Amino acid sequence: MPREPLYRDGDEEGAGPGDPVPSPVPSAPSPGPDERASDDSLRPRRLADVVGQKAVVGRLQIMLDATRRRREPLGHLLLDGPPGLGKTTLATVVPAELGVDFQITSGPALKAPKDLVPYLTNAAEGSVLFIDEIHRLPPTVEEYLYPAMEDFRLDLVLGEGVNARTVSLTLKPFTVIGATTRSGMLTAPLRDRFVHRESLTHYAEDELSRIVTVNAGKLGLAIDAEGAGEIARRCRGTPRRANNLLRWSRDFAEVHAKRQTLDGETARAALAMREVDRLGLDEQDRRYLTTLVKTFSGGPAGLQTLSHSLAVPPDTLEDEVEPFLLRAGLVKRTPRGRTATAAAFEHLGLGPDQGPQPENLFDDRA
């Protein structure tokens, strides 16, 4: 059976009659009433639909255009950044733009080289293999991936002991897209095999407001600018969190407020019931701040001390609670421990006289 070309023939400006050129992938039909409620419908399907990350999207567009012109696979791409910023979204958009096959797996799922073999041998020419949390690949699997990425070759060992022999299989050229939240954990050999690397950053409030408005329409929910702005202000610069708050606000508006439109008042009431304040802090974040400010007078307090006081494991505090508090300027890490800033006291409604006081190094008391 003859193999189809990597990119289908079509009409393109500047192409002569009969010249093979890439044709655009047909736009997906508008989602129906049932599809609008699905989680997948909130994910952009084309690069033009992606809101935010302008610099990253601009560079990706150039990569895709050059790949289509040369009619060859896209160079391996590494996406890194905090959770919820759209790494998986961009990874799914790339094969949709190129009109190629797409496979998806994750680092923890590939426990041995044999788990990786089906993905490599089934990869069609120009297809995309997306590996989420790629920094969690076991070393043996990672080393197995090196020749596949660089030379499109797979070395299989057949048999055992003195009867073992190595068979080298030629793979069809394909693209690996890796996503990681901890790029520092990637080994240098793996990191260097990615031709392109893009780092995603947190979104601006106006970008998040646009995302909320668009996704509210996909969910069949009417929303005004004030309602979208309330969610955008409280989602910590993360689209995934914005979508979660949007779904909750939709449920609140339909069940509790008996409204079909999510306005500012309804959004504020919904988020207050969810215990998300105007900065996006939830109940656990406020407990952390309150303990640091009131129990330890603003600090410094060690992580283990805070962990015992809150009855929360230290890794939970360090990985889930502290990152946003640090980014928001509410907490500082010092060699002696965590310290609350003046902004933290202000957010908790405490006066400046209740803030942390400098230590008296020369106590005159007898």
N, C-alpha and C positions, 0 to 999 in steps of 0.2 A: 504493500500500500504506500503510495508516494507521500512523503512528508511535506506538510504545509510550510511555506516560508515563515521566517521569524516574524515579519511584519507584512500584513496583507497589502495587495496592490490597491491603488486608489488615485484620486486626483489631488494634486498639490500644486500650488502656485510655483511656476518655474520648472515643473516636470514636463518632459516631452511625452509624445504619444507612445504608449506601451512601456514607459519606464516604470520599474517597480518602485513604488513609494508607499510610505505608511499611510494608512487611513485612520481617521479618528475613531475611537471606540464609541459606539452609539450611546447616547445618554440613557441612563436607567429611567424607566417609567416612574411617574409620580406615585408615591406610596398610597395605597388605599386606606380606608378607615381602620382595618385591622392591623395593617403594617405600620401605621403611624405610631401605634402604642409600643412597638417592639424596641428593644434596646439598640439593635443594629441600625435602625432608621435614623438615630441621632448622629451617626458617624458620617462625616462628609464622604462622598463617593468620588469626587474629582478634585484635582488640585485647586481649581478655581473656586471651589466651595469652602476651602480651608480659610478660617478667620484667624488672624494673628500670625506670629512667627514670620513676618514679612521677609526678613533676610534669608531665612532657611528656605522658605517657599520659592523665593526668587532664584536661589542657587539650584534648587531641585528642578525647577522649570528648565534652566539651561542644560542640566545634565540629561533630562528626558528628551529635550529637543535634539541635542547632539547625538544621543543614542538612536533616535528614530532616523536621523539623517544618515548615520553610518550603518544602520541596520545591523547592529551588534549588541550583545548583552550590556546592560548597565554595569559599571564598576561596583564592586562590593561597597556597601554603605553601612556606616555605624551611626546610630542615633543614641545620644545620651542626654540625660536630664532627670530631674525629680519625677516621681510618679504622677500620672494624671495629666501630663502636658501634651499628649497626642503622638507619642512615638509609634504606637500601634496603628493609629489612624493614618499617619504618613506612610507607614509600611504597607498598608492595604491600598492606599491610593496609587502607589507607584505601579504595581502590576495592572491595575485598572486603566491607568493612562497608557501603558504600553500594550495592553491587550494580550498579556501572556499569562501562563499558569501560575498559581500561587499555592505554596505549601507553608504551613505554620507549625512551629513546635516551640519548646522552651528549653533552656539549659538544664533545669532539674529533671526534665523528662528523658534526657539522653544520658542514661546511667552507664552505658557501655558502648563501644564502637559499633556493635551489631545493631543498636537502636538507631544509629545514624545512617546505616547502609541503605535502607529502603528510600529515605528522602533523597539520597544522592543518585541512586540508580533510576529512580522514577522522575528525576528532574528533566523536563523537556528543554529544548534549546531556547535560551533567553528567559527561562522561567525564574521566579523569585522564591527563595527559601528564607522565611523569616524566623529567626531564633530570638525569642524574647528572653530577657534576663540571661544574656549570653555570658556574663561574667561568672555564672554558676556552672559552666561546663566542666565536667571532670577532666583532669589533665590528659587521660588516655584518649578521650573523645576529641579534645582540642587538637592533639597532635595528629589524629586521624583526619581532621578537617584541613590541615595545612596544605597537603598536595592537592586536595580537591579544590580549594580556593585558588591556589596559585597556578597549578598546571592542569586542572580539570582531569585529575587522575586519581583512581582509587586502588590502593594496594590491599589485596585480600590474602590472608594466610590460610592455606588449606592443609589439613592434616596436623599431626602433632609429632614432636620429637624429631628423629632423624628423617622421617618421611614427610616432614612439613615442606611446603613449597609456597612461593609467593606468586600470585597472579595479579597482573596490573590491568585494570579496566580503564578504558578511555571514557570519560563522562562528556555529556553535551554541555557546552558553555552555559553557565547559569550565574545568577546573582545571589549573594548572601546579604541579607539585611539583618543586622544585629541591633538589638535594643538593650540598653543597660541603664540602671539607676546609679551604678557605682563603677564608673569607668576606670577608676584607679585600681580596681581589682583585676582588670584585664592584664594578661601577660603581654610583654612587648612584642613577641613574635606574632600573636594573634592580632593585636591592635595595628601593627604595621601592614598587615595584609588587607586592610580596608583602604580602598582607594579614596573614598570620600568619608568625611566625618562631620556630623552636624550636631551642635549642642542646642537643646531647647531651653528656653527661659520662661519665667512666669509671665502671664498675660496682663495687659493693662486693663483698667476698669471698663473703658469704652469697648474694647474688643470682647470682653466677657459679656457685656450687655448685649452686643450684637449676637453672640453665640446663644445666649438665653432666649432672645427674641425669635431667632430662627428655629431653635429646637422646640420652643413652645408651640410654634405653628405645626411642627411635625407631630407633636403630641395632641394636636387638636385643641389647644388651649389658647384663648385670647389673653393677651397680656399688654399692658401699657408700658410706657417708658419708665415710669416711676417704679413699677413692680419689677421690671427687668434690672433696674439700677440697684434696687435693694438686694437682690440675689447676687449681682455682680460684685457689690461691695463686701459681701460676707463669705465669698468662696475662696479666699486666700490666693487669688491669682491662678486658680486651677480649673480648667474646663470640666474635668470629671466631677469635682465637688460641686460645681455650678449645676451640672445636670442632675446630680443627686438631690440637691436642694430644690431644683425646679420640679422634680417628680413629687417630692414631699409637699411642696406648696400647691401643686395641682390637686393632690388628694385632699389637702386641707380646704381648698377653695370649694371643691365639689361636695364634700361630706359635712364639714363643720360650718363654713361660711355660707353654704348654699348659693354660691356664685359661679358663673361661667367665665368670668373675667378676673384675671389676677392683677389687681391694681396695687398701688403702694401700701394702702392700709391693710389689705388682705395679706400681702407678702410679709409685712412686718409682724402681723399676728401669727402667721404660720411659722416664721423663723423664731419668734419668741417662744412658741410652744415647743419647738425643736431645741430650745436653749442655745441658740446661736446668736451672739450679740453683734453689735454694729461693726466690730473689727473682724468678725468671723471666729471668735473664740467660742469653744463649746464648754460644757460643764467641767470636763477634766482639765482643760487649760486654765479655767478660772480657779479651780481648786489648787492647782500648782502655784499660780501667782499669789493667791490669797495666803497659802501656807508660807511661801517665801517672804511675803511682805509682813504678815502679822505675827507669824510664829518665830521667824528668824530676823525680824526687823530689817528686811530687805537684803539680808545676806552679809557676807558670803556664806553659802551652805553647800556642802558636798552632795554629789548625786546620790550616794548611798543613804545619806541622812534624809534627803527629800523622799527617796524611795520608801524608807521605813515609815516616815510620817504620813505618806499618802496611801500606803499599802498597795503600791503599784510597782511592778518589777522595774529595775533601773534601765533595762534595754527598751522597755516601752516608753519611758520618759525621754530617753535619748533619741529614739528613732521616730516617735510619733508626736510627742508634745513639744519638745524643745525646738525643733527646726523652725517652725513658724514663729514662735515667740522670739527667737534670735533674729529672724529676718524682719520682724515687725518692730524691733528695737525695744522690746519689753524686758528682755533678760540679757545679761552679759555673762560670758564664761571667763573666769579669772583663774590664775594658778591656785587660789585658795578655795574656789568653788563658784557657785552661781550667785549672781547679784542682780537684784531688780533695779531697773532704771527709773528715772523720774516719770517717764511715760507710763510705766506700769502703775505707779501710785496714782497718777491722774486718771487712768482708765478705771481703777477700782474706786474712784471717788474719794481718795484720801488727800488731805492737805499737805502742803510742802513740809510742814513741821513734823509730819509723820513719816517722812522719807528717811532713807538711811543716813545716819550721822557719821562723820569722819571719826576715826578712832583717836582718842587722846593718848599720844605716845608718852606724855610727861604728866603723870597724875600727881598733883600736889598734895593729895590726901595722905595723912600719916599712916 
